Amino acid sequence: MQEYQVKFETLTIGHTEFYIRSLRDRQQYYDPDGVAERANIPPAMWSLFGLVWPAGLFLAETMTTFPCNGKRILEIGCGLGLASLVLHRRGADITSTDRHPLAETFLEENLALNDLSPLPFHIGSWEESDLELERFDLIIGSDLLYEVEHPALLAAFIDRHASDEVEVIIVDPGRGHHSGLNREMAGLGYRHETAWAQQQDVREQLTKGRLLNYRRGVQ
């Protein structure tokens, strides 16, 4: 029996409409078997994967025109997978990953709602070094830096799954830990640039939003 409530909405990303199934609000919680608890997802954060966030919209919007031909792409902490949906519709080689036990279910349903075929998904946390993931040429994610320890964990995860020539795009809404990620990535040999959210409709919600761009081995 489903013990959480959902809603359906239509989002225009780029010039394309996507039909999205998400949680109704932040008050939803359902973990009868303790799967989320064992994954260190507290009740207060359980619902965050299943909501549409401005940072996720900004990443998805960015991916509507981002060069992707011939690249193996990984979306980290995909949640509802908006950026993955955009890239998959463009024909990109996209793999998604998240630690939430329901992320794959919501991603599969949103793919089906938009008449898209399944795409590779892996569940697991950043601490795990044995995920069945290869190396990627483009690694993307949004709103990932919630805690002070996240920059080090995220940087190490990225580096384990990055090709020798790689570009990394992380959209951060300003939770205060982006400078830590900059330091960690620089220590691993990545160059860094920052750009601000430009789309006006997103900018109004993402007032401190920044796009963090890291590169190694590419111009």
C-alpha positions in Angstrom: 0.0 0.0 0.0 1.3 3.4 -0.9 1.6 5.6 2.2 2.7 8.8 0.6 0.9 11.3 -1.6 2.0 12.5 -5.0 1.1 15.2 -7.6 1.5 15.6 -11.3 2.6 18.8 -13.0 3.8 20.0 -16.4 7.2 21.7 -16.5 8.5 23.6 -19.6 12.2 23.0 -19.8 13.8 24.7 -22.7 11.1 24.6 -25.3 9.8 21.1 -24.3 7.1 20.2 -21.9 7.8 17.4 -19.4 5.0 15.7 -17.3 6.4 15.1 -13.8 5.2 12.9 -10.9 6.5 14.2 -7.6 5.7 14.1 -3.9 2.8 16.4 -3.0 4.8 18.3 -0.4 7.6 18.1 2.2 5.4 16.5 4.8 5.5 13.1 3.0 7.3 10.2 4.7 7.2 6.4 4.2 9.9 4.0 5.3 8.2 0.9 6.8 11.2 -1.3 6.3 13.8 1.2 7.5 15.6 1.3 4.1 16.0 5.1 4.2 17.0 5.0 7.8 19.8 2.5 7.0 20.9 4.8 4.2 21.3 7.6 6.8 18.3 9.6 5.4 16.6 11.2 8.4 12.8 11.7 8.4 13.2 15.4 7.9 15.1 14.9 4.7 13.2 11.9 3.4 11.0 13.9 1.0 13.7 16.1 -0.5 14.5 13.7 -3.3 10.9 13.8 -4.6 10.3 17.5 -5.0 11.0 20.0 -7.8 13.7 22.4 -6.7 14.9 25.6 -8.4 18.5 24.3 -8.6 17.2 21.1 -10.3 15.3 23.2 -12.8 18.3 25.3 -13.5 20.5 22.2 -14.1 17.9 20.7 -16.4 17.6 24.0 -18.3 21.4 24.1 -18.6 21.4 20.6 -20.1 18.9 21.6 -22.9 21.8 23.1 -24.8 24.9 21.7 -23.1 27.3 19.8 -25.5 26.8 16.1 -24.9 27.6 14.2 -28.1 30.0 11.3 -27.5 30.1 11.9 -23.8 29.3 9.4 -21.0 27.3 11.5 -18.5 26.5 10.8 -14.8 23.9 12.7 -12.8 24.6 12.5 -9.1 21.8 12.7 -6.6 19.3 12.8 -9.4 16.1 12.9 -7.3 13.3 13.2 -9.8 15.9 13.2 -12.6 14.9 16.3 -14.4 18.3 16.8 -16.0 18.5 13.1 -16.8 15.1 13.3 -18.6 16.3 16.3 -20.7 19.5 14.6 -21.7 17.9 11.2 -22.4 15.4 13.0 -24.7 18.3 14.5 -26.5 19.8 11.0 -27.1 22.7 11.4 -24.6 24.4 8.5 -22.9 23.1 9.4 -19.4 23.3 7.3 -16.2 21.6 8.4 -12.9 22.4 7.7 -9.3 20.9 8.5 -5.9 20.9 7.0 -2.4 17.2 7.4 -1.8 15.3 4.1 -2.0 12.4 5.6 -4.1 14.5 7.6 -6.5 14.6 4.8 -9.1 10.8 4.3 -8.9 10.1 8.0 -9.5 12.6 8.2 -12.3 11.2 5.2 -14.0 7.7 6.6 -13.8 8.7 10.0 -15.1 10.5 8.4 -18.0 7.3 6.4 -18.8 5.1 9.5 -18.4 7.3 11.2 -21.1 7.4 8.3 -23.5 11.1 7.8 -22.8 12.9 4.4 -22.6 14.6 3.3 -19.4 18.0 4.5 -18.5 20.8 3.1 -16.3 20.3 3.9 -12.6 22.5 3.0 -9.6 21.5 3.4 -6.0 24.2 4.1 -3.4 25.9 6.7 -1.3 29.0 8.8 -1.9 31.0 6.8 0.7 30.6 3.5 -1.3 33.6 2.8 -3.5 32.3 -0.4 -5.0 29.3 1.0 -6.9 29.0 -0.6 -10.4 29.8 2.7 -12.1 32.5 3.2 -14.7 34.1 6.6 -15.5 32.3 9.5 -17.1 33.2 12.5 -19.3 30.6 14.8 -17.8 29.3 14.6 -14.2 26.4 16.8 -13.1 24.3 17.4 -10.0 22.2 20.0 -8.2 21.7 21.0 -4.6 24.0 18.4 -3.1 25.9 20.3 -0.4 23.7 20.1 2.7 26.2 19.3 5.4 29.8 20.4 6.2 31.2 16.9 5.4 29.5 16.8 1.9 32.2 18.7 0.0 34.9 16.1 0.8 32.6 13.1 0.2 31.3 14.6 -3.1 34.7 15.5 -4.4 36.1 12.0 -3.7 33.0 10.4 -5.3 33.4 12.5 -8.4 37.1 11.8 -8.7 36.5 8.0 -8.5 34.1 8.1 -11.4 35.7 10.8 -13.6 37.5 10.2 -16.8 41.0 11.6 -17.3 39.3 14.3 -19.3 36.2 15.4 -17.5 33.9 18.4 -16.9 31.8 18.7 -13.8 28.7 20.9 -13.4 27.2 21.4 -10.0 24.3 23.8 -9.4 24.4 25.1 -5.8 21.6 27.3 -4.4 23.8 28.8 -1.7 23.7 26.5 1.2 27.2 27.7 2.3 29.4 24.8 1.5 30.4 25.5 -2.1 33.8 27.0 -1.1 34.6 23.7 0.6 33.9 21.9 -2.6 36.1 24.3 -4.5 39.0 23.6 -2.2 38.5 19.8 -2.4 38.3 19.8 -6.2 41.3 22.0 -6.5 43.3 19.6 -4.3 42.4 16.9 -6.7 43.7 18.8 -9.7 40.5 20.4 -11.1 40.2 23.9 -12.4 37.2 25.9 -11.3 34.9 28.6 -12.6 31.6 30.0 -11.3 28.7 31.3 -13.2 25.4 32.7 -11.8 21.9 31.6 -12.7 20.7 33.8 -15.6 17.2 32.5 -16.5 14.9 35.2 -14.9 12.2 32.8 -13.8 14.7 30.6 -12.0 16.8 33.5 -10.8 13.8 34.8 -8.8 13.8 31.6 -6.7 17.5 30.8 -6.9 18.7 34.2 -5.5 22.1 32.9 -4.5 22.3 30.3 -7.2 25.6 29.5 -8.8 26.8 27.0 -11.4 30.1 25.5 -10.3 32.2 24.3 -13.2 35.2 22.0 -12.7 37.5 20.7 -15.4 40.4 18.4 -15.7 42.3 17.6 -18.9 39.9 19.6 -21.1 39.9 23.3 -22.1 
